[in-house]
Amino acid sequence: MPATRIGEVVQASTQELIAQCYELHQPPPFASLVRTREGETDIFAVVYHAETGPLEPGRRPVARGREETEEEGVYRAHPQLSRLLRTEFRAWIVGHRVEGKLVQALSPRPPKLHSFVFLAKTEEIGEFGSSLQFLGPLATAPLPPREELISAFLLHLAGSREDRGEFLLRAGKELTLLLRGEVPRLQSLLRRLS
Amino acid sequence: MKVRLEEGVSVEAVGVGRYVTIEGEQSRFFGLITDVELGALERGLELDVSDPYIARVLSGTGVFGTIKVLPQLALGVVGLEAPPPARTIPAPFSLVREASEQDMALVFGSEDERHFYIGSPLDLEVKVCLDLDRFIQRSAGIFGKTGTGKTMLTRLLLAGILQRGQASSLVFDMHSEYGWEGEREEGGVVKGLKQLFPSRVAVFTLDEESARRRRVKTDFTVLIGYDEIEPEDIALLRETLNLTDLAAQAPYRLARHLGKGWLESFLGYSPAQVRDLAGQLGENEATLLSLHRRLEQLKRLPFLVPHSPESAVERILGYLEKGLTVVLEFGRYRDIVPYMLVANLLSRRIHDQYVQRSERARGEGAPHPRPLVISIEEAHRFLSPELSRQTIFGTIAREMRKSYVTLLVIDQRPSGIDEEVMSQVGSKITCLLDNEKDIDSVLAGVSERTELRKVLSRLESRQQALVFGYALPVPVVVRVRDYTSIYKKPVGPKRVEEDRKDIWEE
């Protein structure tokens, strides 16, 4: 099955990328694993933010549906709207594959702009879960919904693994070691995973 | 040394007193578990463990088991008879395993002509064997609260020494339980030494009637002449007879004044005569009168006679020379006064003889006397700090094996024994003790004191003992072997056969 292409990179750094979706209102789910490419390197990132807004930052859309009976009618009556709006998502880089080897670390170079972004395939997700090294950097990453992201990402990885329970147990233990001294954070994370 | 348990190993599966081997980088170590603890990653890790997932996550990470291990021996050193003590500790992150039976056998030896099987380590079917050659070379002690199995252990060891034939024994048997038969705490009787080794044990008694009632075949009835009692025998009884310092010193002057039969003459005096004597000797009248009154107790002891027809000392020495073990039963005289008096008096004479003989052996190349082990009960009475310098037992304990006599002390209150004497006790076998002072005194001078203290206080109240010292490479907790198992092999290996020849060739 070919990988699903969902958009392309419109802004990138070594830590994260911003991509625009080809389909309005169709961003990848929160905490899903996406893949893009820089030269010979596959770069993996986890989606932590998505938003839809105007193409031009200053021009906020106005309400247009007063006369319509259903929401879809707004877009039918104003076909230019889908050209003036866009859906973007941000993903935090958690690993890369170089010469066939998966490394859970930042990529040496950021992805090029306009690189295609794909949803990771089930086997890629499963493979990514075979190591938990990404948890350390992710647990300290300056991302606002961090606990939410970690737990959702772990559940996302677990869903593609045959050893689901075992995987979550391993992850829980890893978190216990990582989050020493942060009992409330650990508690909330473990509750989400249980 | 702290060892973290691997995930999946329950703290409940390991126990204090058990053995482990540690795979160091260069050598293997043999060590003892001295403590089991739960460790937590941080204090106050209070998570909701009612959630089974959280509980599983935390076990082994947030909360984990640790054990403390004391490395004791280095295993696998080639060319040595026994594993040497560990002089270093294993590198960090060395793998720790439960000791295998082979390792245990390597450390605790196997039964042979000098090694006597006394029990098994907890949870393992391995024999722990005491090196009896070493055991008798220095004084040894058996300690434990009342009812923890001291008597059974003593009987076992005496039987072992008899079986292997390292030494002759002289047993001062206060409660008449070693020679013929003894009672088990849990009911029933067990065979005594004479029943097991009829030709190699002589039972002496102070109380023929009691022996007759119990249908014990005795070899000799001990009578002690007043003329055999010396002033220092009385000095020893100072505390038990409640004598003042002055009263305890008076016998020396009495003996000088009245000669060999001083005690008989003195006891024959009327109060008026005692007063006269006090005048002649310049003693305080009241002191001498009170001494007279206190010593009158001795008249109630029927085994004390003016002059004994046959010297008990000579008889005992005769038997000991032939390699026999002599058990002296006290019958109904279970009181501490006759026990101390007789034990001290006989031991002093016998020790004198051994000293002379060993000196002769050194000087003239005559054969060494056969080693002798003297067993005494209630040892703290003889070896208290006040008395240990005066009694012969203090001397024996201190001089070690110079004259081929050592002690086997049996006591429930080791803290009452002089520290200096305790430090000379080579091998110690201790059952449960719960008094802090007693524990301290038994463990004094042992390098692994803090660790062993924990082990000692966790012994079961019966049939378990901590054995350490000169006759074993490492301290070990044993389930004491069943005494009746010794019945099956009444005669040990070769050495005993040779001894038997010695006995009967005369």
Chai-1 contact restraints between the chains, C-beta under 6 A:
chainA,res_idxA,chainB,res_idxB,connection_type,confidence,min_distance_angstrom,max_distance_angstrom,comment,restraint_id
A,L169,B,R56,contact,1.0,0.0,6.0,A-B,restraint_1
A,G172,B,V57,contact,1.0,0.0,6.0,A-B,restraint_2
A,K173,B,V57,contact,1.0,0.0,6.0,A-B,restraint_3
A,K173,B,T61,contact,1.0,0.0,6.0,A-B,restraint_4
A,T176,B,V57,contact,1.0,0.0,6.0,A-B,restraint_5
A,T176,B,T61,contact,1.0,0.0,6.0,A-B,restraint_6
A,T176,B,G62,contact,1.0,0.0,6.0,A-B,restraint_7
A,L177,B,T61,contact,1.0,0.0,6.0,A-B,restraint_8
A,R180,B,L41,contact,1.0,0.0,6.0,A-B,restraint_9
A,R180,B,E42,contact,1.0,0.0,6.0,A-B,restraint_10
A,Q187,B,L47,contact,1.0,0.0,6.0,A-B,restraint_11
A,L190,B,I54,contact,1.0,0.0,6.0,A-B,restraint_12
A,S194,B,D51,contact,1.0,0.0,6.0,A-B,restraint_13
A,S194,B,Y53,contact,1.0,0.0,6.0,A-B,restraint_14
